[in-house]
Amino acid sequence: MGKIISSDQHRVPLWQPLTIRNFLLLFIGENVSLFGDQLYLVALLWLTIQLTNSGLSLGTVLMAAAIPRAILILVGGVISDRTSPRLVMLGSNIVRALLMIILTVIVWEQATQLWHLYLFSICFGILDGFFIPAAQSIVPTLVSKEQLTASNTLTQGTNQLILLIGPVLGGLLIAVSGIKIAFAINAATFIFTAVTLLLMKVSFHSNTATKIKETTTINNSTNQKFFRLITSIREGLDYGWRNLDLRIILLVVMIYNLIFIGPLRIGFASLAHERFPGGAIALGIMNSAWGGGNLLGALMPPLLSNPPKIGVLLLSIAGIQGFGLLMLSFISNITLASVIIVVLGFCSGFFVVTEITWVQKQTPPEMLGRVMSLGVLSSFGIAPFSFALAGLLVDLNLAILFGVTGIFMIFITALLTTNPSVRNIE
């Protein structure tokens, strides 16, 4: 695979993609929706803790969403390639709005039981399996290749800004008005986002005509449609496997996500519940610290005239995050913990923008949905196992959760650093 060319980062102003109507609508709608998602996440975690007082139960609720998401993520990539990412996102947002309204009513009536959370998590996980590949593959259909770095920086940067303010506002909202209000606002944001997608003009830079042509040639037979689906998934997997650099990056990221995702989600909630005062507000503060670090990291790639090799970047970031997890095992002050979480978020935001742009620039448009779904699979696909592991460890001891995962992440990084095939990926 070729090198990432950084010269376009200086030719295209950061704000320029916002002059494109479709991208602007997508940008506004998805950021509003993400704000609602942050309210929902804090509310879901806190509701689960209140109902069960168990880190393991918290892990299984997150697993209930993660498993169907992982199973369907490759199918979602195919659907995005064969139809329209915009239509996939639109349908997902409409259904999610309806589900969120139902969940709000259940909580409002004080009838919530643990099985409700499992059921709704499964439903949202199914919808995410289609929505996420579509959301990650739509940007290259709206902007030129030269605008991708600016577009991804804008998207990731504002996403992380929302991750900075959303959880704190969510914690305050729950403390003042209750979980039901957070759920109701999230439902409203899904409706708003659906409207912005409806307002987009169907005119893309991608291979839309090719997709339409391919779609019309598909036989109406159910068996042939199923065969076509399997063939498309296999094409995506073959493409990812044949490209050595892409294969290595995805496999290494998957290993790191197995260690990291669970402590991030379950660990923060457990810290707020067991170690730090403030309850839901403390959880919001830590999630916002993560978002603030992500924001700073996401803004960095366009500022670098000579970015490091992506292999070196990945190993460096993983080493820092391993030390950060280890430190969270014994820190008892929320201020110090938040500083560490900011650093962890910075590393994550920096790498995510770099990785997404790296993949988008080197992937043919007709394969983009499937290849992006492989990237999503490397994180969301491994999430159920990470949640299960973190749930088991946190029920033993909160310090064990962060200590074991931090040490293991440092060990894996040291091992991979000795391998030139990882270090030398450009």
Secondary structure, 3 states (H helix, E strand, C coil): CCCCCCCHHHHCCCCHHHHCHHHHHHHHHHHHHHHHHHHHHHHHHHHHHHHHCCHHHHHHHHHHHHHHHHHHHHHHHHHHHHCCHHHHHHHHHHHHHHHHHHHHHHHHCCCCCHHHHHHHHHHHHHHHHHHHHHHHHHHHHHCCHHHHHHHHHHHHHHHHHHHHHHHHHHHHHHHHHCHHHHHHHHHHHHHHHHHHHHHCCCCCCCCHHHHHHHHHCCCCCHHHHHHHHHHHHHHHHHHHHHCHHHHHHHHHHHHHHHHHHHHHHHHHHHHHHHHCCCCHHHHHHHHHHHHHHHHHHHCCHHHCCCCCCHHHHHHHHHHHHHHHHHHHCCCCCHHHHHHHHHHHHHHHHHHHHHHHHHHHHHCCHHHHHHHHHHHHHHHHHCHHHHHHHHHHHHHHCHHHHHHHHHHHHHHHHHHHHCCHHHHCCC
